[in-house]
Amino acid sequence: MKNLKHYNEFFVCAYCGYCVNYKIKAACPTFYSSHHEISTGRGKMITARNLAQGLLNKKEGLTALTEGLFSCTFCGACEQVCLVDIPLTEVYTELKSLIQDFLPKGTRKVFKALDNSKNIYGMDQEDRNLWSIDVEDIYEEWENIPSKIGYFIGCVSSYYSTPGRTPAAILELTKKANEKISIFSSNEHCCGNPYLLGGQSDKAKDLARHNIEVIKKLGIETLITSCAGCYRVISREYPKLLEKELPFKVITHMEYIYSLIKDNKIRLKSENPIKVSFKDPCELGRHCGVYDIARDLINSIPNVESYELTNNRDNALCCGAGGLLKINHPRMAEDIANILITQMEEKEIELCLNACPSCLFNIDQQLKKKKSQIKSIDIVELVLERT
């Protein structure tokens, strides 16, 4: 373990407990559900330190570390409040390289799917355009066209119908603006986030090389993403993995749609007032510092009353679906989503607006289970409704 880049961080941790309990209840979202300290930053750091010092049997220590690392949403809340500024998410990523023989069943299943089909569901590449059924004419016109602007859709929106409404809305709004963008989902591979979350960066590199080559061939200079994980990985992790700058700029779908509104290419109608809250995605917010564009976009829509959730911006609560948690510990993911829903109910909102397909999908599932009147949609779906 002494060869690890972040080895010394194990001994920096002050065990203060800010990552366990900070400001509004627990900083760590899975601690809400597990009530087990191994889920928290402090728990993982203590375990790693004890393992490094030989105070734990190696097998027992690595097993415990696996439990902690994979009952983690990788939301970054622990790092946000860390008293001694440990780069905890980097530490977790490095530690996962040590536990490849102990990977949980759910993670191994995802890796097998990625190895065989280049997506997290193990589905056929030709099915990657399932989302486009309602905008088939636009999709066929724009598929693989050379363009300065392209759109990377990602696995979740490509294969699931509920998040799949987001790319369909983006195409419709772009068409209304008399613009064109390149859609290359037929050649798109997973961004590689699951490999990185599971400690297999070499395989993520291969996906990065493929996706960058596809994007370059189409002459894309600005790449739109509507998945928080894809945005983080392509904009932040690809340059690190390949040790070179990207040949294109990466923006969120919110930034793209807001630019169309500002340029008067999309005109919005004033409908009946509606109460909404925006759910800050962890991989856009804490990981990448993207907060304001969502508020700017919401404020540009007439007759929308926006209410901040109790936990918002850098103190936002994870939806529960991140870090492969939903695959490995679905009950924990549900518990965390239910806390969010309680906050929404306190605000008496009608819509939960999202900018991440995993957030949208996990929250939507729990709202339906609770038979709530609140609806979970992507922020651009609301824009489309108001055109």
N, C-alpha and C positions, 0 to 999 in steps of 0.2 A: 504493500500500500504506500510505502514511502516514495515510490516513483510517481504517484499521482500529482498532477499540477496543483491541486487544491489540498494536499495533505495537511499543510500547516493550519488550514482553516478549522480542522477538527479541534484544535487546541485554542483557537481564538474565541469560540463560542462561550459567552458569559453565563449561559444557562439562566438568563433573566426571566424567560417565560413570556416575553412580549409576543412571540409567535404562537403562543398557546392562548393567551388571553390579553387582548389589546383593544382599547376604545369600546367598540360595540360587540360584546361577547367575545367569541374566539376569532383570532385572525385566521387561523387554519380552518377552512370550511369542512374538511372531513372530520375534524375533532368534534363538530356538532353531532355527527352521527356515530363515530366510533367510540368517543370518550376514552381513547387510548392514545397515550402520548407518542407512540411510535409514528403516528400520523403526522405529527408536528415537526417543525424544523429542529427544535431542541431534541426531540426524541431521536431523530435520525442522526443528528450530530453526536449525541452521547453514544449511540450504538456504534457509529463509525470509529469514534475515539477509543472506545473499549476494545473494539476489534483490532485496531492498530496497535494497541498496547498489550495485546495478548490476554486481556482480561475475559475474553469470550472464546469458547470453542469456535473454530473457524466455520464449521458447518452451521452451528446454531446462530452465530453472528450474522452470517450471510443470509440465512433464512429470515432472521428478524429484520435485517436491512431490506430484504425484498418486500416484506410485508409493509414496511414504512414507505418505501419508494413507490410502490404500486397501490397504496391507499392515499395517493397524493394527486391532486388535480393539476399540478404544475402551474398554479394560478399566480404565484409570486407574492402572495399576501405576506408570507413569512419574511421574505427578503425586503419587502416594503417597510416593515416595522423593525427590522433587525437593528439592535442597539449598536452593534459593532460592525455593521455594514459588510457582512459576509455575503458573497454572491451565491446565495443558496441554490438557485436554479441551476447554475453552472456546476456546483458541487454535486447535486443530484444526478445530473446528466453523466458526469464522470464516474460516479459510484455505480451507475447502472451497467457500466462496462465490466464490472467485477462479478455480476450476478447472472450472467447469461445461462448458466446451468440451472438456475433457480426460477426462471421466468414463469409467471402464472399462466394458467391454461388459456385465458382470454387473450393475453398478449401473444402467445405462441400461435393461436388461431389467426390473429390479424397478420402476423409475420408470414405465415404460410400463404395466406391470400395474396399479400403483396408480392411475395416471391413468384407466385404462379401467374398473377393477373394484373399486377401493377395498380391495383386498387384495394381498399381495405375490406371489401365485401366478397372478393373472389368471383365477381361477375365478369361477363364478357366485355371486352373493350368496345365492341359494336353497340353495347347497351349504354354506353356512357352519355349518349344524347337522349336518354329517356325523358329528361326534364323538358325537352323542346316540343313535346307533342302539341301544345296549344299555340306555339309560335313557329310551326314547322316551315312556313314560307320564308320567314325572316332568317331562320337558321340556315336553310339551304342556300339562300342568297349570300350569306356572309361567311359560310363555312370555309375556313382556310384561305380567305382572301388576303392578299398583301395589304397591310394597313399600318399606319403609325400608332394606332390604338388597338390593343388586343385585350381579351378577357379570359383569365384563368378561372375556371369554375370550381374545381375541386371535387373530391369524391362524394362528400355528403350531399351536396346539391345536385350532383349528377345522377345519383342512384335512388334518392328518396324523394317522394312526391311533395311532401310538405316544404322542405327547404328548397326543392326544385322550383317553387314559385318565384324565388328571388331572381335567378338568371332570366326567367321568362319575363319578369317585370322590367329588368334592365334592358332587354332587347326591345320591348314595346316602347319604353321611354326614349330609347335611342332613335327608334324609327319615327316617333312623334317629333323629335328634334331635327329630323331630316339629316341625321348623321349615320355613319356606318362604322362598325368595329369588327375586328377579325375574331371569329369563334373557331377554336381549334380543338374542341373537346374530343374529337375522334382520335387525335394524336396525343392528347394530354395524358400524362401519368400522374399518380399521386405525388404531391409535393415532397413527401418524405418525412413529414412530421411524426407519424407513428414510429418509424425507425429511430428517429432522434429521441423520442420519448422513451423508447425501449432500450436505448444504449447501443444501437447498431448504425453508427454514423457512416461507415463505408458504403452500406447499401443506400443510404440517403444520398450520398455523393453521386451514385450512378443515376438515380432519378433526377437529381439536379442537372447533371450534364445533359440528359435527354430533353428535359423541359426547356432549358436554355437554348439548346440547338433548334428546337421547333420554333421557339419565339423569334430567334434571330433570322431564321429562314423567311419568316413572314414580314420582316422589316419593321417589327413592332418597337416603338420607342417608349411608349407608356403602357404599362400592364395594369389592368384593373383586376382586383381581387374582391370577392364578397365573402370570403372565409377568413376569420381572424387568424387561424392557424396557418393558412396558406400565406397570408400577408407577412406574418412574423418570420416564417421559414424562408420564403423567397427573398424578402428584403433584408433580413438580418443574418440568417444562417447560411444561405447560399454563398455569399462572399467569403465567409469564414471557412466553409467546407472546401471551396475551390481555390481559396487564397487569391482571389482577384475580384475586381469590381464588376458589377452587373452592367451589361451593355444596354440597359433600359431602366426606366424609372418605374417604381411600383407605387400604386395609389389604391386607396379603398374605393369601393363602389359609391360610398357616400360622397367622397370628394368629386368623383366624376359627375354624378347626378346633380350635385349642388352647382357645379360649374355650368351645366346646361341651363339651370334655373337662373343663375346670375346673368348669363348671356341672353336671357329672354328667348331661349330656344324651346323651353317648356313653360307653358303658362298654367298656373294652378287656379282652380275654382274655389270659391268660398262656400263650403258646405256647412251642415249643422256642426255645432261645437262638439269636440270629442276630447276626453281626458286620457292622457297617455303618460307612460314612463319609459325611459330608455334604459336598457340593461347594458352596462359597460362590459364588453367582452374582455377577459383577462389578457389575452394575447395581443389585443389592440391597445388596451389601456396600460396596465402596469408594465407589460413587456416592451411596448413601443411608444408609449406616451401619447396615443391618439385619443383625445377626449372631446375637443371643441367642435370638430366637424359635424358630429352627430347633433349637437345642440344648434349649430348654425342651420343645418338642414331642417330640423324640426321647426325652428323659429321662422323659416321661410314658407311654411305651409299655413294658409289662412285658417283661423278658427280652431287651432289645436292648443289645448291647455296642457302644458307639460309640467309634470311633478317629479322631482328627483326622489328616487328610492332612498330609504334610510341609509343604506350603504351605496355610495356612488363614487364615480371617478376612481382615484387611487385607493379608496377604501371599499370599492365595490365587492360584493360577494360573488364568488364563482357560481355558475349555473349548476355545477356538479358533473358535467360531461367531459371535462378536460383531463389531460394526462393519462388517457386510457382507463380512467376510473369507471366509466359507465360500462365498459366491457368486462372489467375485472370485478367490480363491486357495484352492481346495478342498484342495490338498495341504498347504498350511501349516496349515489347520484340522485336518487329520488328524494331522500331526506333533505339534501341541500336545496334542491329545486323547490321543495315545499316551504322552506324558510323564505326564499325569495317571493313566493306566491303570497305568503302572509304579509310581507311588506307591501306588495301590490294591493292587497285587499284593504290594508290600512289607509292607503291613499285613495281608495275607491275609484281606481282607474278602469278604463274600458279596454285599452290596448297596451300590451307589453311590446315595445319596439326593440328589435334586435339588429345586430350587424354581424352575426355569426350563425351559420347553419346549425352548429351543435347546440348553442344556447337556445335557438328558436325551437329545435326539435325536442330537446329534453324538457324545456318549460312547457311546450305544447302538450306533450304526453301527460305531464302531471296535472295541468289545468283540466284536461279531459277526464282524467281519473277522479278528480275532485268535483267534476261537473260544475266548474266555475264558469261564470259569465265573461270572464276576461279572455281575450283572444291574444295569441302570440303570433306576430308576423314580423317580417323584415321591414325595416324603415322605408325602403324604396317601394314596398307594396302600398304603403299609405300614400306616397307621392303619386303613384299610378292611379289610385282611387280618386285623387283630387285633380286629375287632368281632364 
